[in-house]
Amino acid sequence: MGGNDLSAFQITQEHHARAEVLHLVGSLDAHTSSEVENRLEQLLSAGAPALVLDFSLVDYVSSAGFGVLLNALHAFRLTGADIKIARISERVYRLFATLGFHKIFDMRASIAEAIDSFEFLGADADSGSGAS
């Protein structure tokens, strides 16, 4: 049961044409959630319309981590933006499911699938019909 090794937790950001992607590594808990919260607030303030959280290397989410995720999801959706979770492990998915959060967060198998699932209200989505 690891302890408080903050150096083990990492966030890297990757810009895609249609979304920002945050790759999270480690445990999202009381010791690391403020770092995630700060990064999410920065992205929200910058007007990011679409955010994918890559959970492939997240090994645990505590109640503090869930609180940060829920607050961020609410804040993003209030502005018309959204957050998706990609590549979540079975273990961490079970934590989400136990709390019913699997019904609140849109979870996708891959980053590409998460990005493609965003509904954009701008020029990309002018008409749902017709071939391109």
Sequence and secondary structure as in RCSB ss.txt:
>XXXX:A:sequence
MGGNDLSAFQITQEHHARAEVLHLVGSLDAHTSSEVENRLEQLLSAGAPALVLDFSLVDYVSSAGFGVLLNALHA
FRLTGADIKIARISERVYRLFATLGFHKIFDMRASIAEAIDSFEFLGADADSGSGAS
>XXXX:A:secstr
     GGG EEEEEE SS EEEEEEEEESTTTHHHHHHHHHHHHHTT SEEEEEEEEEEEE HHHHHHHHHHHHH
HHHTT EEEEES  HHHHHHHHHHTGGGTSEEESSHHHHHHH    SGGGS SSS  
